[in-house]
């Protein structure tokens, strides 16, 4: 139904363009208004319990599938991107020396105008994420895609590859999905690691309501997000080894990021135990 709804909207746009330019007499999709209804959105299943997340991470570590899918499974929880943004990763977007992944705006979620005129989404990579990519580079680094399709390197990995791997490891669709890694990170970073909400939202590339906020949000909190991504990767490591850690966020991540003097004051403080 969602596909039918989107197809109807796209066809309507084409016919309206035709009417405006004298290429056709009318828009026949007008007679179908209300016939195809967009389904109500549902929350994707996500693991938000640290113990359960540790179990999932250990299952990923022992996954016996292809190296490409295993690398994708390992990296996905660390970067918590939308599945389409993640699986279409290209080596040209990734700078391992600066530990940065720059995703073009055209691949980000949003309206067409925003995609064409927007700015890239910058994803700081934790040392663990860089290590995964370095291990994968000899296998796929000569091609375009980081996670190529096993049938042809000219296409990215299937959108169902991660989902299928999760099911093979014994995790039901009601338990976890690829998109659910975003909710996992958002929940645990806030509740367990006490990270400021606007920092997490910036990393999730969620839209800001006002235009000034959107402009400011483009390169917002880059260094703080880099700290956050390393803290998150370290926390995942602890969960994978079975250690139930208390919050480990450094003080600079706990506070609001609007006071430079406060950040400077806390720069040299040790991490909380």
Secondary structure, 3 states (H helix, E strand, C coil): CHHHHHHHHHHHHHHHHHHHCCCCCCCHHHHHCCCCCCCCCCCCCCCCCHHHHHHHHHHHHCCCCCHHHHHHHHHHHHHCCCHHHHHCCEHHHEECCCCEEEECHHHCCCCHHHHHHCCCEEEECCHHHHHHHHHHHHHHCCCCECCECCCCCCCECCCCHHHHHHHHCCCCCCCCCCCHHHHHHHHHHHHCCCCCHHHHHHHHCCCCCCHHHHHHHCCCCHHHHHHHHHHHHHHHHHHHCCCCCCCCCCHHHHCCCCCHHHHHHHCCCCCCC
